[in-house]
Amino acid sequence: MSAIDTRLASPASPARRRFLGQSAGLVVAFHIPFAAQARAAQSPEVNAWVVVKPDDTIIIRIARSEMGQGTLTGLAQLVAEELDADWSKVTTEYPTPGANLARQRVWGSFSTGGSNGVRGSHEYVRKGGAAARMMLVQAAAAQWGVPASECSAASSVITHAPSGRTVTYGKVAEAAGKLEAPKDIAVKDPKDWKIAGKRLARLDTVDKTTGKQVYGMDLTMPGMLNAAIKDCPVFGGKVKSFNADAIKDKPGVKKVLQVGDSAVAVVADTWWRAKTALDALPIEWDKGPNASLSSKDVAATLKAGLDAPEAAVGNANGDAKAALAGAARRIEAVYSYPHQNHATMETMNATARWTPERCEVWTPTQNGEAALAAASEAAGLPQDKCDVYKIHLGGGFGRRGAVHDWVRQTVQIAREMPGTPVKLIWTREEDMLHGRYHPVTQCKLTAGLDKQGNLTALHMRISGQSIVAALFPGNVKNGKDGAVFQGLNAPGTDASIGYTVPNLLVDHAMRNPPVPPGFWRGVNLNQNAIYLECFIDEIAHATKQDPLALRRKLMKDSPKHLAVLNAVAERIGWQKKPKKGVYRGLAQTHGFGSYVAACAEVSVDKDGKLKIHRIVAATDPGHAVNPQQIEAQVEGSFVYGLSAALYGECTVKDGQMEQANFDTYQVMKMDEMPAVETIILPSGGFWGGVGEPTIAVAAPAVLNAIFAATGKRIRDLPLKNHSLKKA
């Protein structure tokens, strides 16, 4: 096992958020070229993954979406590695889901979520690169009239060893593209990687830092109109009436229309004119059955589920209920986790052009195929008459994956103006009030101990929302949503619990309030890690055991879980006392295929002010495609995870969310961000994700450190709701 580590202070993500927040309302427009596909078509395609231009520029096609996480660069590295390409000549482009459909899904899945961009496609993209290399070599060999076995490729140059002749990829690409693709394709052993596995600079950084990168909100087209929209703020509400005549004389207004059952849009020559006219539009809402719903109502519903007789079992061994009944001592605690918003910096937006014959959409999306399906349905056209052009995302976090409500709205508006491109941009308030929120849950944990203080039984009862039931109800089997149990599963390849308990029961009482849930970065692993890791600390405190020692004892059968835990403990110096006034907390979990752990160092002053000084994080993703990107992902995950722990809460009043902008939904600032030290332990043999797992250990590590500092056990988030003054 090799270790790669780095020590890096606060990432710039909060600064970017603050800058964008301060510059809200400023929309700079750029023109996006529509000739990318045409240019690629003029260059020789070796296969679906690789296009080589005559000047030896290599275009690698990436089906997954880039939203700041680095997937685009990581996948390009894997293809370039097998291609034996000159990395300095590599660039990328997105194929469209329409082209994927026409070519029998040659690019596989377009979905980018669940930390699955690299781990879900590494095998076939590597084979795509290897096949292209074999075809290029075969074309060169045919040109020279020699056996391909006498030729080799390196850095985009093919060499015939016996004669010393060489040729670049660009000179034989056209001929290579006419060859039959090889059937037997071998990929390299990771130990032989020269491009993959290296700390290479991201391919998208320069354009983003110079402002060249075009985002969906920047998009312009000749003759384009702009739309603003307002949906009923109450969940489940509808439009009752609106008075379009009241704004018909507003400057630039072209159309006022109802969109679906619950929204009204204004189309104008500029977005600001559309937005200001919409603000002046008299709308009467039918608030529907949820008009009086509150967070207290939701909490009461979930609380009842904690003791409900029926629940779906996610993981069980032994007889936990009997063991608890006969335990010498019992420990019980109830935790809760709130609704949270994705709060992407770029709000939902799309541009659509509709005619009776064809519909095209330009949008940032985490799943081009799902966006295509949404566009097709809204357009009233078959999918082969539609297409979606993906644009880099200004944040995704799950919001732009399973649900494409904004795409449907844009196409519905464009249908009313055939042939005219229409760009819809949601306001920040619209975005915050109509998200797909992190599911709300509660958890009752009951531990049984023997006379020696050993853990003999554990029952975890989760009560709360099911994302799968809301979005993919057909995947709920016998009342069970398997995703609810992330990090609590039986030993296996993903999301396993890590602790060996003789009698274990983990079950879920599904309770679905009318607030729409969605996949939120880290998903159920986030709250499950808090519930379990904080409760393990409670057991350690109650039995007067060291939290690290107890975990080690319970993890004797889970060596990979234990390896990352030991790594952070060693780096932090767990056996040595920290400096005066500083306290530590541990957490570990397994999710999205990777093993992760963290140790946080915090202090709490006499006024109860929290300072998170340092977090050491370890991750074992199996293989490390780009260590620099992994480090950035870990650091960024702590920005996101700690923002949620400190401030992230969406509350319902009168059937709608109360948090409509960043003044009421705060994120971390630069001076709050701790130093982060990342340890990468790629043990090999599997492919894990890196974008989400470490989010889950951020909060429990800090919460456990807070308890060490104050003696206060925080069991419901966010921390802003609690006083940390010592009792």
Buried (B, 14 or more C-beta within 10 A) or exposed (E): EEEBBBEEEBBEBBEBBBEBBEEEEEEEBEEBEEEBBEEBEEBBBBBBBBBBBBEBBBBBBBBBBBBBBBBBBBBBBBBBBBBBBBBEBBEBBBBBBBBBBEEEEBBBBBBBBBBBBBBBBBEBBBBBBBBBBBBBBBBBBBBBEBEBEBBBBEBBBBBBEEEEBEBBBBBBBBBBBEBEBBEEBEBBEBEEBEBBBBEBEBBBEEEBEEEEBBBBBBBBBEEBBBBBBBBBBBBBBBBEEBEBEEBEEBEBBBBBBBBBEBBBBBBBBBBBBBBBBBEEBEBEBBBBEBBEBBBEBBBEBBBEBBEEEEBBEBBBEBBBBEBBEEBEEEBEBBBBBBBBBBBBBBBBBBBBBBBEEEBBBBBBBBBBBBBBBBBBBBBEBEBEBBBBBBBBBBBBBBBBBBBBBBBBBBBBBBBBBEEBBBBBBBBBBBBBBBBBBBBBBBBBBBBBBBEEBBBBBBBBBBBBBBBBBBBEEEEBEEBBBBBBBBBBBBBEEBBBBBBBBBBBBBBBBBBBBBBBBBBBBBBBBBBBBBBBBBBBBBBBBEBEBEBBEBBBBBBEEBEBBBBBBBBBBBBBEBEEEBEEEBBBBBBBBBBBBBBBBBBBBBBBEEEEEBBBBBBBBBBBBBBBBBBBBBBBBBBBBBBBBBBBBBBBBBBBEEBBBBBBBBEBBBBBEBEBBBBBBBBBBBBBEBBBBBBBBBBBBBBBBBBBBBBBBBEBBBBBBBBEEBEBEEE
